Amino acid sequence: MSIRIITPQAAHRLLDHGALLIDIRSAGEYARERIEQARNIPMEDLSRAGLPNASALIFLCRSGNRTRISAQTLGDHASCDAYVMEGGLDGWKKAGLPVVRDPARPIELPRQTQIAAGSLVLTGVLLGTFVSPWFYALAGFVGAGLIFAGVSGFCGMARLLMKMPWNRRFMDSM
């Protein structure tokens, strides 16, 4: 089934006529900030979870990129009119429409990993430039770790971050 792009305002109107909003982000992303009426079905769970029956389905992610890239797959799973919401959650907020936020939830693990890795690389480069060239090894070590994570699918830094206290109380409840 073909899938069309729809504005957040038009999506909001369709919700009043029985459409369902499907948020394809991860459970962690959804828990931190979401549209109240949205149902969370992460992209990787879509084929086994199945889609509910509705007059129309509107798919969204954070920025609209994931849904736009996956539009064909999303449309193939839909048995009714299907739409991708332009701009995703960011577009919804930019349109002044309401969201539910839980600031007690930590930033998503992939973003925490990016922040930690970027901070370590920057620290290694700055210390290597201003203190001792030996600190460049820190940046190299982190780079090697990122390559290993990409090739193997195992990220030691993400595993370590999952054990941090701010993540632990939410990981235990999942």
Helices and strands as residue ranges (DSSP letters): E 3-6, H 8-15, E 20-23, H 27-32, E 33-34, E 38-40, G 43-45, H 46-49, E 56-60, H 65-69, H 71-77, E 81-85, H 88-94, E 100-101, H 109-130, G 133-135, H 136-152, H 156-162, H 165-171
